[in-house]
Amino acid sequence: MKKNNHTKLAQPDKQVAVTTSTPATAQTAGNPQEPLGSGLPRNGVAPERKRVAYADPPYIGQAHRHYSHDPRCAEVDHEALIRELNEKYDGWALSCSSPSLQMLLKLCPPDVRIGSWVKPFASYKKANPAYTWEPVIFKPGRSRKGRFTVRDYVDANITLKRGLCGVKPDRFCYWLFEILGMQPEDEFVDLFLGSGAVTRAWKAWSDCELQRRITDEPFGLYVQRKDLASLPH
Ligand SMILES: C[S@@+](CC[C@H](N)C(=O)[O-])C[C@H]1O[C@@H](n2cnc3c(N)ncnc32)[C@H](O)[C@@H]1O
């Protein structure tokens, strides 16, 4: 019997991480007593705080194949999930498989975008052509006007040996925060926490973005490999 997990998803519990940053505490690396800047964007105005959610449920039809160890494991009601994302959040993203895209788009509002996680290194299984990309349906929480132009795809290898199937790589996460137009002031809700990798990446990204405001470097984290290298992978 299909189990509707919608109510579980709606209630923050230990498996749902809600995270925000605190710009006012940003300090210089060299002299921790002396703030380099206000931690605000260049225009000096704190962005309006948005609520943004990321849903990374099991692929449709594959919950038990990959996550039977989890007592909550059940097929997720995607219709209820998308309704919840739309009603409760300013911005959101939903990871899914390419075979499910046709069905899921019918449940989405017309203004969603489709991003692509391209996987140069992927698990081939039996399919030919192999499945080597994953759609990300997303609705930005705010406009990216005035910020660097981010692509609607990211290339990042799948993770291995992380104790869970489907753990998202940091590079994917940093791209996700950019396409959603996020700012460090935002509230980030990680609805399918899994290993916690996305929530950890959010903390790293938002801390880095606050420092970037202070040092006034022009580009976002995602495009700069040196920044990626300086964060935990
Ligand atoms: C794709 S993984 C999430 C991976 C996570 N984003 C990461 O980077 O580690 C999906 C997660 O949802 C959990 N899960 C499976 N069925 C669920 C359900 N019905 N409700 C909530 N979570 C579920 C799985 O145990 C797994 O931790």
PDBQT file of the ligand as one rigid body, heavy atoms in Angstrom, charges set to zero:
ROOT
HETATM    1  C1  LIG A 301      18.381  10.996  -1.806  1.00  0.00    +0.000 C 
HETATM    2  S1  LIG A 301      18.519  10.715  -0.099  1.00  0.00    +0.000 S 
HETATM    3  C2  LIG A 301      18.914  12.322   0.531  1.00  0.00    +0.000 C 
HETATM    4  C3  LIG A 301      20.376  12.575   0.404  1.00  0.00    +0.000 C 
HETATM    5  C4  LIG A 301      20.811  13.888   1.021  1.00  0.00    +0.000 C 
HETATM    6  N1  LIG A 301      20.396  15.032   0.247  1.00  0.00    +0.000 N 
HETATM    7  C5  LIG A 301      22.330  13.906   1.127  1.00  0.00    +0.000 C 
HETATM    8  O1  LIG A 301      22.991  14.679   0.392  1.00  0.00    +0.000 OA
HETATM    9  O2  LIG A 301      22.852  13.143   1.954  1.00  0.00    +0.000 OA
HETATM   10  C6  LIG A 301      16.848  10.491   0.420  1.00  0.00    +0.000 C 
HETATM   11  C7  LIG A 301      16.687  10.380   1.917  1.00  0.00    +0.000 C 
HETATM   12  O3  LIG A 301      15.277  10.282   2.214  1.00  0.00    +0.000 OA
HETATM   13  C8  LIG A 301      15.061   9.253   3.181  1.00  0.00    +0.000 C 
HETATM   14  N2  LIG A 301      13.698   8.749   2.986  1.00  0.00    +0.000 N 
HETATM   15  C9  LIG A 301      13.287   7.648   2.338  1.00  0.00    +0.000 A 
HETATM   16  N3  LIG A 301      11.939   7.558   2.346  1.00  0.00    +0.000 NA
HETATM   17  C10 LIG A 301      11.499   8.634   3.019  1.00  0.00    +0.000 A 
HETATM   18  C11 LIG A 301      10.194   9.130   3.349  1.00  0.00    +0.000 A 
HETATM   19  N4  LIG A 301       9.110   8.487   2.982  1.00  0.00    +0.000 N 
HETATM   20  N5  LIG A 301      10.118  10.295   4.050  1.00  0.00    +0.000 NA
HETATM   21  C12 LIG A 301      11.227  10.967   4.409  1.00  0.00    +0.000 A 
HETATM   22  N6  LIG A 301      12.482  10.564   4.111  1.00  0.00    +0.000 NA
HETATM   23  C13 LIG A 301      12.615   9.422   3.424  1.00  0.00    +0.000 A 
HETATM   24  C14 LIG A 301      16.154   8.249   2.898  1.00  0.00    +0.000 C 
HETATM   25  O4  LIG A 301      16.429   7.425   4.015  1.00  0.00    +0.000 OA
HETATM   26  C15 LIG A 301      17.331   9.148   2.544  1.00  0.00    +0.000 C 
HETATM   27  O5  LIG A 301      18.011   9.553   3.710  1.00  0.00    +0.000 OA
ENDROOT
TORSDOF 0
